[in-house]
Structure formats: structure tokens, C-alpha cells
Amino acid sequence: MTAETALEEDELSPAERRRRKVRDAILEAAEAIFTEEGEAGISMRRIAERIDYSPAALYKYFNSKEALFDEIREQFFERLYGRMVAVAETVTEGPLVCEQCLRAYVETGLEQPAHYRLAFSSWFESDFEERQDSFGYAASERLDLMIEKGVADGWFAPCDTYLASMFVWSGAHGLTMLAVTIPDFPHGKEKCAHLTLDDVIAFHAEATARGLATPKLHAWLDAKKAKK
């Protein structure tokens, strides 16, 4: 599925609906096996057994295990891209790369924890930014534009946009991976019992913003904190 070819359910023909239903069953089976056995347990044969299909039939939907993992990753980025667009529409003050943006990323991962972990397993390919018809590309480009706008509006100091994007994304990914893999994160640890995930997201978002900030943004963040 790509950014150009995704269709709403009511736009699909009966045959396309059946095809999508089988594809979804394959993806769900892969996630279930990953949850139970880890990445090493996933094979086209094991997935076929789980949904009572022949391995040959699966190749009508995914021509390789790599293609299957690529679809899993694309589904995550499709949901993320939608969230990024929605967040941008709600921000009326301050930079678009903000706490709401980070929260949207973490929540998107937490909606389907197994899906998120599988999307970023060792089968993750680093070239998604190069495929311009993909949601991975769209989400990456959206983040670049959000950072460029932050610089243009005087919130962020001039910087290498792509380096800044990697800085923002790697932090968001690290936090999300902790949230989806550690039960009761962060207050599962005794010394962190007073903290909530919202606390960590808010602190992380502010630290990220201050890492890119101009004096204008530092002053805005200070004023915002003073009002609380």
C-alpha cells in the first residue's frame, strides 16, 4: 500500500475487499507469531499455517518476506502521516514540532505495539525516504517541512534540516520503543513510580525543542511553563 494507492473501504470493489481482508489476515498472523516467537519465528510457511492457506497462495499477496515487512512498516507510516497532518492543523502558536507531535507519534506506536516493533525489526530498510510514493517518504518529508517552517518562523536556529529531522525522529522512536516494550513504562521502576508516560513525553518534547531553539522559543517555553 502506498500514499498514492490507498483507498477508502467504500471505494473498493468486492474483489478488492476480499483481497484486502486476506492481506490483513496475513499481517495479523505475522504480528501474532512475532509476539509469540520473535522475529526468528516468522516465515511465509508459518504464516500460511496460521491462516490455513498454502504458502504458494501467500505469494499472490506478498512476493517475499521482505515485501511483507515493508507493508507492515508502510501501514505504520500511513497512520503516523495522518496524525502528523492532524496535529499541524491544531497548532496555533509555537513550532509544529512540539509536544502534540511527539505524543501523536508515541500514541500511534502504542495503538499496535506488536506492529510497531515488527515494523522496526531487523528487516527494516533504511531507504524508505527514497521511495517517493510511500507513506514513509511522505512522513519524512512532512517532518523536514515542519522543521524548515520552525526555522523560517524564528523558533528554531538555522540547521541542517535532515540532521535535525533525524535527531527528532530518533528521540521519538527511542521513547516509543521503550513504551511498547517495557510493561508499565515509566513508573514500573520504583524510583519512577511518581512519573507517568505523559510526564516523560512532555519533558522529552521540551528538551527536544530547546535543543533546536532560538532565544525566541526559549522565552516562549519559559512563559508557557510559568503559566502552569
Residue pairs with C-beta under 8 A, 6 or more apart in sequence:
1 71
1 74
1 75
1 78
1 135
2 74
2 133
2 134
2 135
3 78
3 81
3 133
3 134
3 135
3 137
3 138
4 133
5 133
6 78
7 16
9 17
12 20
19 61
22 51
22 53
22 61
23 61
23 62
23 71
25 51
26 47
26 51
26 58
26 61
26 62
26 68
27 68
27 71
27 72
27 75
27 115
29 47
29 50
29 51
30 42
30 47
30 68
30 72
30 118
31 72
31 112
31 114
31 115
31 118
32 50
32 114
33 41
33 42
33 46
33 47
33 50
34 41
34 42
34 114
34 117
34 118
34 121
35 114
39 118
39 121
39 122
39 123
42 65
43 65
44 55
44 58
44 59
44 62
44 65
44 68
45 55
47 58
47 68
48 54
48 55
48 57
48 58
62 68
62 71
65 123
66 123
66 125
69 118
69 119
69 121
69 123
69 124
70 125
72 115
72 118
72 119
73 119
73 120
73 124
73 125
73 128
73 136
74 134
74 135
74 136
75 115
75 119
76 108
76 109
76 112
76 115
76 116
76 119
77 128
77 134
77 135
77 136
77 138
77 139
78 135
79 108
79 111
80 104
80 105
80 108
80 135
80 139
81 135
81 138
81 139
81 142
83 104
83 105
83 107
83 108
84 101
84 104
84 139
84 142
84 143
84 146
85 142
86 104
87 96
87 98
87 100
87 101
87 104
88 96
88 142
88 146
90 100
91 98
91 100
93 220
94 155
94 217
94 220
94 224
95 146
95 149
95 150
95 153
95 155
95 156
95 209
95 217
96 146
96 149
96 150
97 143
97 146
97 147
97 150
97 156
97 168
97 208
97 209
97 212
98 205
98 209
99 201
99 202
99 205
99 206
101 146
101 205
102 172
102 175
102 201
102 204
102 205
102 208
103 198
103 201
103 205
105 172
105 173
105 176
106 172
106 175
106 176
106 179
106 197
106 201
108 116
109 116
109 176
109 177
109 179
109 180
110 116
110 176
110 179
110 180
113 180
113 181
116 176
116 177
116 180
117 177
117 180
117 181
120 173
120 177
128 134
128 136
128 137
128 140
129 136
129 137
129 140
129 141
130 137
131 137
140 165
140 169
143 165
143 168
143 169
144 161
144 162
144 165
147 156
147 159
147 161
147 164
147 165
147 168
147 212
148 161
150 156
150 212
151 157
151 158
151 159
151 161
154 214
154 216
154 217
155 212
155 213
155 214
155 216
155 217
155 220
156 164
156 212
156 213
156 214
156 217
157 212
157 213
157 214
159 212
164 212
167 208
167 211
167 212
168 208
171 204
171 208
175 200
175 201
175 204
178 185
178 186
179 185
179 197
182 188
185 197
186 192
186 195
186 196
186 197
186 199
186 200
187 193
187 194
187 195
187 196
206 221
209 217
209 221
210 217
210 218
210 221
213 221
